[in-house]
Amino acid sequence: MRHIFAASAVLLGFASPLTAQADSLDRWVEGYLRQRHVPGLALAIVERGRVVRAKGYGLADVELSVPVTPQTLFQSASVAKQFVSAGLLLLAEEGKLWLNDPVTKYLDKVPDAWRGITLRHLMNHTSGLQDYEDGQAGIDLRRDYTEPEILQAFSRLPSLFSPGDDWSYSNTGYVLLGMVIRRVTGAHWGEYLRRRIFQPLGMETAQVISEADIVPYRASGYQVVGGAVKNQGWVAPSWNTTADGSLYFSVLDLAKWDAALLAGTILSDSSRRLAMTPARLNDGSLASYGFGWFLASEPQPLMEHSGSWQGFKAHITRYLRDSITVIILANSANAETTTLAHRIAAIHNPRLAPPLRRAVAMTPGVLREYEGSYRVATGDTVRIRAVEGKLSVTGIGPREVLVQPEGTDSLFLPDTESRLVFVRDGGTRRVTWVRLLRTPSAPVRARKID
């Protein structure tokens, strides 16, 4: 398919990046869109709360040849979770709820097993509730559900582990948090966010998804099937109103949100610290996820989140030391917005480039110590075997991958930011766990079972 890269830019705040740098960034983004068959993308770069670059590339609507602009509205997917978490933190500041409240305080007719699940567990994905988007969960996304029917369906989902014992990303938890907001405020979670966050910050176009409403500047979502761009898959409207990721917004809306986080104009200092605090598991270990944010330390302390839903991809990364934020919104399931954000950050400021990883030699005997099967909390099995100085890994993606040694008990996947770090027993020194480090994601732990 032929792509037309119509670009519309808004340069706000202080001086824009140097022309040569901007041209280099434009060429890289346009080449990426061609290569990946991505119809359109919007980009914003924010420094110390001020937009230094906001630009649209490609098409918001392929059939009507409508170009992307900085005002184009994209679906949020899971980037919405940081707003839901912020809404709950505001309610906690007002004394209307406590983060350690059990979810059963607010939701009726739920399993007794949920009594140990707190709002905090739901916010940082340590509840143990299975993700309803898991193909085994039995949820029909092409059927409209009422809120009581969703709650009833979720009540049948299995618990993967006891609350706080492990970390596993679960959209289920955030759908429940949206129900909690309704119980506490009497308003739909989206209306509550509009009143408490979007309106005060001037995020004028941020809103809950609606297929029925006339929404100016709305982009269409796409997927790639057999090398051709197709319209997004359809889901029932009720699944586009849940709190796990059902917002429209533009990169300019998110730039205002970033500025508010920096200035502390919405959340108190204590609430912002809570949002950026890694979840502590029952065994004392940490999962690198706060409240609606993944947390990382390379190339510098940062907080970020991505999202994928219905032919849209979204990503925001906030580099905390340099106060630089990169926002990417794309209208294709084929866009790798996390990779895009990190590479654009490195083009904009070379200090933000991910660390360069180099392969080192490792003896066959050491590599064999890592071989075996490892069980993840979700029940999935990761299998690892030594192959010609590398490790072959299956079970962490759709295909086998080869990881290379970079140091003692640490291996990496070339051309990505993914790593495997093995954990040994303090006494026997035998390998007992592997931690799968993927960006942006909290580490996934897998216990060795053979």
Legacy VTK file of the C-alpha trace (Angstrom):
# vtk DataFile Version 3.0
C-alpha trace
ASCII
DATASET POLYDATA
POINTS 450 float
0.000 0.000 0.000
1.222 3.496 -0.777
1.670 5.711 2.271
1.365 9.477 2.184
3.349 11.181 4.908
1.521 14.440 5.426
3.085 16.225 8.404
1.637 18.987 10.510
3.736 20.473 13.308
3.242 22.659 16.334
6.348 24.048 18.019
5.578 25.507 21.411
7.531 26.812 24.400
11.181 27.578 23.901
13.351 26.888 20.862
12.701 23.796 18.742
15.448 21.157 18.231
18.150 22.030 15.716
16.992 21.713 12.134
19.459 18.930 11.303
18.345 16.966 14.342
14.665 17.470 13.471
15.266 16.393 9.867
17.062 13.266 11.085
14.189 12.424 13.399
11.614 13.015 10.639
13.468 10.767 8.206
13.752 7.999 10.790
10.061 8.135 11.733
8.867 8.268 8.112
11.109 5.332 7.199
9.779 3.375 10.143
6.161 3.955 9.127
6.887 2.748 5.602
8.723 -0.330 6.827
6.054 -1.350 9.352
2.997 -0.356 7.247
1.841 2.034 9.976
-0.687 4.546 8.567
-0.100 7.358 11.054
1.588 8.544 14.206
1.673 11.602 16.454
4.748 12.571 18.452
5.390 15.028 21.260
8.632 15.812 23.066
8.328 17.762 26.303
11.217 19.307 28.239
10.648 20.550 31.790
6.931 20.794 31.216
7.083 22.681 27.901
6.409 21.192 24.468
9.460 21.529 22.246
8.144 19.395 19.421
4.688 18.133 18.464
4.149 16.663 15.046
1.898 14.365 13.053
3.079 11.862 10.434
1.017 9.919 7.926
-2.737 9.435 7.923
-5.337 9.467 10.690
-7.891 8.006 8.272
-6.596 6.042 5.295
-9.892 5.888 3.380
-10.451 9.651 3.554
-6.740 10.634 3.339
-6.947 12.711 6.542
-3.463 13.598 7.851
-2.376 13.141 11.457
-1.831 16.390 13.367
-0.874 17.045 17.000
-4.612 17.490 17.668
-5.545 14.026 16.332
-7.274 11.811 18.910
-6.052 8.243 19.380
-7.258 5.501 21.660
-5.289 5.367 24.892
-5.210 1.635 25.513
-3.441 0.955 28.819
-1.852 4.402 29.046
-5.230 5.263 30.623
-4.267 3.288 33.737
-2.121 6.130 35.111
-5.183 8.391 35.075
-7.354 5.829 36.860
-4.626 5.410 39.490
-4.369 9.186 39.861
-8.129 9.381 40.363
-7.933 6.824 43.161
-5.025 8.681 44.777
-7.121 11.858 44.738
-9.964 10.003 46.445
-7.487 8.730 49.053
-6.225 12.289 49.626
-9.828 13.331 50.257
-10.344 10.504 52.749
-13.025 8.853 50.611
-11.163 5.546 50.426
-8.002 3.856 51.704
-5.645 2.059 49.341
-5.432 -0.876 51.749
-9.208 -1.293 51.738
-10.307 -4.731 50.517
-12.048 -4.544 47.161
-14.969 -6.393 48.781
-15.741 -3.201 50.727
-16.944 -1.648 47.471
-18.075 -4.573 45.310
-20.890 -6.978 46.200
-21.450 -10.616 45.272
-17.797 -11.406 44.641
-15.837 -14.525 45.647
-14.692 -14.920 49.255
-11.189 -15.387 47.852
-11.207 -11.691 46.936
-11.334 -10.620 50.591
-7.555 -10.527 50.715
-7.303 -8.317 47.590
-6.873 -4.612 48.313
-7.181 -1.608 46.044
-3.389 -1.365 46.219
-3.064 -4.915 44.859
-5.314 -4.033 41.934
-3.419 -0.818 41.188
0.012 -2.451 41.050
-0.987 -5.802 39.489
-0.189 -7.967 42.516
-3.772 -9.181 43.094
-3.269 -12.543 41.412
-6.467 -12.120 39.358
-6.190 -13.563 35.876
-6.227 -11.042 33.024
-9.635 -11.220 31.358
-7.970 -10.645 27.969
-6.180 -13.978 28.376
-7.531 -16.287 25.692
-8.420 -18.856 28.355
-10.587 -16.484 30.417
-13.815 -17.183 28.503
-14.752 -13.504 28.004
-16.482 -12.698 24.699
-15.300 -9.240 23.616
-17.876 -9.184 20.814
-20.748 -9.332 23.288
-22.059 -6.349 25.250
-22.009 -6.874 29.013
-23.637 -4.818 31.736
-21.454 -3.897 34.699
-23.066 -6.591 36.915
-22.505 -9.143 34.142
-18.832 -8.155 33.877
-18.456 -8.546 37.633
-20.156 -11.941 37.500
-17.870 -13.081 34.664
-14.780 -11.872 36.492
-15.891 -13.752 39.606
-15.302 -16.976 37.675
-11.692 -16.104 36.796
-9.050 -18.130 38.646
-6.509 -16.668 41.053
-2.967 -17.199 39.812
-1.402 -16.631 43.228
-2.220 -15.215 46.654
-2.440 -11.401 46.763
1.014 -9.861 47.030
2.918 -13.102 46.367
3.871 -12.210 42.790
3.307 -9.712 39.974
1.229 -10.384 36.878
-0.237 -7.722 34.609
-4.022 -7.829 34.828
-6.504 -5.620 33.013
-9.142 -7.241 35.203
-7.940 -5.253 38.209
-8.364 -1.899 36.493
-11.863 -2.708 35.263
-12.727 -3.390 38.912
-11.095 -0.122 39.980
-13.383 1.736 37.600
-16.334 0.105 39.356
-14.894 1.183 42.712
-14.728 4.813 41.523
-18.407 4.647 40.562
-19.320 3.225 43.991
-17.397 5.957 45.819
-18.296 8.984 43.671
-21.608 7.993 42.096
-20.165 8.843 38.672
-18.688 6.808 35.826
-14.901 6.679 36.217
-14.483 8.649 32.964
-16.795 11.430 34.139
-14.927 11.580 37.442
-11.580 11.938 35.625
-13.045 14.616 33.357
-14.148 16.653 36.356
-11.083 16.135 38.572
-8.206 15.898 36.077
-9.015 16.675 32.448
-10.937 19.935 32.923
-8.584 21.449 35.548
-5.563 20.731 33.334
-7.137 21.966 30.107
-7.012 18.499 28.536
-9.922 19.581 26.403
-10.150 16.598 24.094
-9.460 13.768 26.585
-12.622 11.674 26.959
-14.010 8.161 27.222
-14.325 6.307 23.909
-17.723 6.554 22.242
-18.611 4.947 18.940
-21.928 6.817 18.798
-20.730 10.374 19.449
-19.354 12.712 16.793
-15.723 13.108 17.892
-13.707 15.732 15.971
-10.146 14.770 14.977
-10.715 11.079 15.806
-8.269 8.675 14.126
-9.234 5.251 12.798
-7.383 2.149 13.986
-5.719 -0.400 11.703
-3.955 -3.727 11.662
-1.701 -5.454 9.138
-3.004 -8.736 7.710
-0.968 -10.582 5.109
1.142 -7.485 4.492
-1.908 -5.286 3.823
-3.403 -2.596 6.052
-6.902 -3.521 7.266
-9.407 -1.885 9.610
-9.170 -2.754 13.291
-11.104 -5.684 14.731
-14.479 -4.902 16.282
-15.328 -5.224 19.976
-18.664 -4.607 21.671
-19.139 -0.989 22.849
-19.247 -1.920 26.543
-15.599 -3.028 26.372
-14.681 0.466 25.176
-15.946 2.060 28.398
-13.974 0.060 30.978
-11.226 1.577 33.111
-8.387 -0.607 31.876
-7.894 1.592 28.812
-10.840 3.326 27.145
-9.876 6.935 26.555
-9.341 9.208 23.577
-6.607 11.829 23.815
-4.025 13.684 21.746
-0.299 14.115 22.303
-1.072 17.702 23.353
-3.438 16.419 26.043
-0.697 14.122 27.357
1.833 16.970 27.281
-0.423 18.924 29.672
-0.644 15.863 31.910
3.146 15.558 31.941
3.526 19.226 32.886
1.042 18.766 35.747
2.960 15.774 37.082
6.169 17.784 37.010
4.634 20.834 38.698
2.508 18.910 41.205
-0.649 20.797 40.242
-2.966 17.777 40.545
-1.450 15.188 42.870
0.240 15.929 46.189
3.928 15.150 46.600
3.091 12.088 48.689
0.689 10.759 46.057
3.216 11.270 43.286
5.802 9.369 45.336
3.315 6.522 45.828
2.667 6.332 42.094
6.425 6.022 41.516
7.109 3.486 44.284
7.780 -0.110 43.143
5.333 -2.702 44.416
6.749 -4.669 47.350
5.831 -8.340 47.292
5.157 -10.466 50.359
8.698 -11.884 50.302
10.182 -8.359 50.384
11.256 -8.281 46.748
10.234 -5.437 44.458
8.327 -5.408 41.174
9.180 -2.426 38.994
5.610 -1.160 38.714
4.002 1.597 40.742
0.443 2.825 40.267
-0.183 2.931 36.515
3.533 3.261 35.684
6.361 0.895 34.861
9.583 1.987 36.566
13.164 1.581 35.337
16.666 2.888 36.042
18.351 2.719 32.617
19.550 4.876 30.922
18.387 7.013 33.886
15.466 6.844 36.320
12.268 6.801 34.276
8.585 5.998 34.432
6.643 4.830 31.412
3.659 2.927 30.116
2.527 1.521 26.815
-0.825 0.358 25.516
-2.304 -1.700 22.696
-5.994 -1.984 21.808
-8.195 -2.159 18.722
-5.657 -1.125 16.125
-3.989 1.547 18.283
-0.669 1.691 20.122
0.349 4.317 22.687
3.416 5.045 24.771
4.726 7.683 27.182
8.212 7.709 28.739
9.225 10.300 31.343
13.022 10.596 31.842
13.127 11.976 35.364
16.691 13.280 35.671
16.560 15.399 32.501
12.802 16.118 32.741
12.296 14.985 29.152
9.135 13.162 28.091
8.465 11.384 24.798
4.861 10.630 23.793
3.913 8.403 20.850
0.383 7.661 19.641
-0.103 5.438 16.578
-3.112 4.030 14.755
-1.725 0.602 13.950
-1.385 -2.598 15.947
1.859 -3.076 13.992
3.581 -0.054 15.549
6.231 -0.771 18.186
5.654 2.436 20.117
7.959 1.554 23.005
10.914 1.045 20.666
9.902 4.192 18.781
9.792 6.293 21.964
13.176 5.116 23.181
14.891 5.622 19.827
13.314 9.031 19.311
14.498 10.004 22.790
18.035 8.957 21.847
17.910 10.967 18.607
16.649 13.997 20.537
19.221 13.610 23.318
22.009 10.999 22.980
22.232 10.721 26.778
18.878 8.935 26.667
20.120 6.080 24.475
19.719 2.639 26.091
23.001 1.162 27.357
25.042 -0.704 24.754
25.210 -4.398 25.589
28.137 -6.555 24.454
28.255 -10.331 24.238
30.936 -12.169 26.203
32.117 -15.773 26.045
30.644 -18.213 28.565
31.750 -21.794 29.040
29.396 -24.606 27.970
29.374 -25.860 31.578
28.013 -22.588 32.936
25.412 -22.347 30.170
24.200 -25.862 30.997
23.506 -24.710 34.573
20.724 -22.516 33.171
19.050 -25.284 31.178
15.640 -26.507 32.264
11.968 -25.612 32.543
10.772 -22.576 34.499
7.176 -21.950 35.638
5.649 -18.436 35.541
2.835 -17.371 37.915
0.364 -17.490 35.011
1.108 -21.211 34.648
3.097 -20.776 31.445
6.352 -22.669 31.099
9.605 -21.178 29.827
12.104 -23.703 28.446
15.800 -22.922 28.180
18.609 -24.906 26.561
22.222 -24.203 25.618
22.983 -23.852 21.896
26.475 -22.992 20.586
27.483 -20.481 23.248
23.978 -18.992 23.589
20.695 -19.940 25.222
17.595 -20.905 23.287
14.433 -19.692 25.035
10.851 -20.691 24.228
7.675 -19.694 26.005
8.194 -15.915 26.308
6.874 -15.035 22.869
5.464 -16.531 19.686
8.777 -18.053 18.640
12.130 -19.288 19.909
14.686 -16.590 20.717
18.438 -16.781 21.232
19.966 -14.771 24.081
23.648 -13.999 24.479
25.751 -13.842 27.666
26.775 -10.375 28.862
28.083 -11.303 32.308
27.628 -13.621 35.248
24.040 -14.960 35.282
22.917 -12.236 32.838
22.030 -12.659 29.169
20.401 -10.323 26.636
18.347 -10.482 23.450
20.224 -8.592 20.705
18.557 -5.494 19.201
16.090 -5.261 22.087
16.068 -4.075 25.691
15.133 -7.546 26.975
17.331 -9.532 29.372
17.308 -12.741 31.397
18.867 -12.651 34.871
19.283 -15.945 36.715
18.998 -16.212 40.491
20.908 -18.814 42.508
20.305 -20.418 45.875
22.523 -18.747 48.459
23.759 -22.084 49.805
23.943 -24.585 46.970
24.561 -21.915 44.288
22.185 -23.803 42.011
19.998 -21.780 39.652
16.486 -21.577 41.147
14.776 -18.666 39.346
15.028 -16.606 36.197
13.843 -13.009 35.958
12.598 -11.932 32.524
13.284 -8.226 32.090
11.344 -6.610 29.268
10.714 -2.946 28.568
8.278 -1.614 29.524
7.295 -4.348 31.926
7.911 -5.313 35.500
10.243 -8.325 35.784
8.460 -11.638 35.384
9.775 -14.291 37.716
9.846 -17.968 36.731
10.784 -20.745 39.173
12.944 -23.608 37.934
10.938 -26.822 38.035
13.388 -29.293 36.459
LINES 1 451
450 0 1 2 3 4 5 6 7 8 9 10 11 12 13 14 15 16 17 18 19 20 21 22 23 24 25 26 27 28 29 30 31 32 33 34 35 36 37 38 39 40 41 42 43 44 45 46 47 48 49 50 51 52 53 54 55 56 57 58 59 60 61 62 63 64 65 66 67 68 69 70 71 72 73 74 75 76 77 78 79 80 81 82 83 84 85 86 87 88 89 90 91 92 93 94 95 96 97 98 99 100 101 102 103 104 105 106 107 108 109 110 111 112 113 114 115 116 117 118 119 120 121 122 123 124 125 126 127 128 129 130 131 132 133 134 135 136 137 138 139 140 141 142 143 144 145 146 147 148 149 150 151 152 153 154 155 156 157 158 159 160 161 162 163 164 165 166 167 168 169 170 171 172 173 174 175 176 177 178 179 180 181 182 183 184 185 186 187 188 189 190 191 192 193 194 195 196 197 198 199 200 201 202 203 204 205 206 207 208 209 210 211 212 213 214 215 216 217 218 219 220 221 222 223 224 225 226 227 228 229 230 231 232 233 234 235 236 237 238 239 240 241 242 243 244 245 246 247 248 249 250 251 252 253 254 255 256 257 258 259 260 261 262 263 264 265 266 267 268 269 270 271 272 273 274 275 276 277 278 279 280 281 282 283 284 285 286 287 288 289 290 291 292 293 294 295 296 297 298 299 300 301 302 303 304 305 306 307 308 309 310 311 312 313 314 315 316 317 318 319 320 321 322 323 324 325 326 327 328 329 330 331 332 333 334 335 336 337 338 339 340 341 342 343 344 345 346 347 348 349 350 351 352 353 354 355 356 357 358 359 360 361 362 363 364 365 366 367 368 369 370 371 372 373 374 375 376 377 378 379 380 381 382 383 384 385 386 387 388 389 390 391 392 393 394 395 396 397 398 399 400 401 402 403 404 405 406 407 408 409 410 411 412 413 414 415 416 417 418 419 420 421 422 423 424 425 426 427 428 429 430 431 432 433 434 435 436 437 438 439 440 441 442 443 444 445 446 447 448 449
